[in-house]
Amino acid sequence: MTSSNSGGSASTTSGAEHPTVLVLGCGWLGLALARALAAAGHVVLGTTTTPENLAGMEAAGIQSHLLSLGADFNAPAEALLLRLLGAADVLVLNVPPRAAPAGAYPSLLRPVHRAVAAAGTRHVLFVSSTSVYPNEPRLMREADALSTRDAASDVLRAEGHFVPRYGQWKSTVVRLGGLMGPDRAPGRFLAGRRDLEQGNAPVNLVHLTDVVGVLSAIIRHGVWGHTFNVCAEQHPTRRDFYPAAARYLKLEAPTFKDEKGVSGKTIDSSLVRSLVPYTFQHDDVLAALEHC
């Protein structure tokens, strides 16, 4: 099935002002989102695979639960997932592809898909990645990669599981650029490396503050039935950005080969800016380095 939520044809509706939200996967991004939602007055349920995270989640006002997918997903885990979904108005599905072996990401999420259908979940917000687009030197919009259950990409197949065929629920897919923010300073990524390729390729990054802001606004304003790219508006080249990012941390700057021409994709985020009522705070990713 080809996704119908890759453009702007679906409607934007307003639901309860503070729907109950289940954040499945409270890692670096999920925990920041859960904290923001709880602070804004939402009842927030959150899952983690790490027992040490439970106390901090509870202290932030998040009803926390241990839940693992994959080989550890058993009958008690399924019962817990169904109970959590039954209590929530919105599921934020934030399980990264690296949580599964190569080729197994759709299978990892299949039990969640079954539980969403069984629990009668009303809304699903699927956190995805702009890695679904080919690395070609052109502007990439949402329609350049379609969510289908038989797509070549693991991530696109996983997205396709949560685009409802028969209107059982409403979903929005959010494809994030590379993440930057506290404890994820991009200056560490390439520091000290030599003669790197694709120095003229644009960077496609987004700050944690803006990801949390966009996801929160989608939930708050009921912006369902779309696929959105979420990325900073400015795209300096790798050659300009990563040495500056390394120097900001007082690390050795990487070097790039002397290549001609432009390479690499540029992520277009104009659709989310036109349909979601949120103002990006860190469109200048070089200026955003001081907020990492």
URWOBEL-V915417 format. One record per backbone hydrogen bond with DSSP energy under -0.5 kcal/mol. NH is the residue of the N-H (numbers start at 1). CO is the residue of the C=O. If there is no record, write none. Layout:
# URWOBEL-V915417
nh->(NH NH)
co->(CO CO)
This chain:
# URWOBEL-V915417
nh->(3 13 13 19 21 22 23 23 24 24 25 25 26 27 31 32 33 34 35 36 37 38 39 40 41 42 44 44 45 46 47 48 51 53 54 57 58 59 60 61 62 63 64 65 67 72 73 74 78 79 80 81 82 83 84 85 86 87 87 88 88 89 90 91 92 92 93 93 94 94 96 99 100 104 108 109 110 110 111 112 113 114 115 116 117 118 119 120 121 123 124 125 126 126 127 127 128 128 130 132 133 136 138 140 141 144 145 148 151 157 158 159 160 161 161 162 162 163 164 170 172 173 174 175 175 176 176 177 178 180 181 183 184 188 189 190 192 193 196 201 202 203 206 208 210 211 212 213 214 215 216 217 218 219 220 221 222 223 224 225 228 230 231 232 234 238 239 241 242 243 244 245 246 247 248 249 249 250 251 255 257 259 266 268 269 273 274 275 276 277 278 280 285 288 289 290 291 292)
co->(147 11 222 16 43 90 21 45 22 92 23 47 47 25 27 28 29 30 31 32 33 34 35 36 38 37 42 61 21 63 23 65 49 50 51 53 54 55 56 58 57 44 62 46 48 69 70 72 74 75 76 77 78 79 80 81 82 83 84 84 85 20 20 123 22 90 91 125 24 92 94 96 97 101 104 105 106 107 107 109 109 110 111 112 113 114 115 116 116 89 170 91 124 172 93 125 126 174 176 129 130 134 136 266 139 141 142 146 148 153 154 155 156 157 158 158 159 160 162 122 124 226 126 173 228 128 174 230 204 206 184 292 181 185 186 186 252 190 255 198 263 236 178 180 207 207 208 209 210 211 212 213 214 215 216 217 218 218 222 171 173 175 229 205 283 201 199 237 238 238 240 241 242 243 244 245 246 247 246 193 196 257 138 140 267 269 270 271 272 275 276 278 283 284 286 287 288 289)
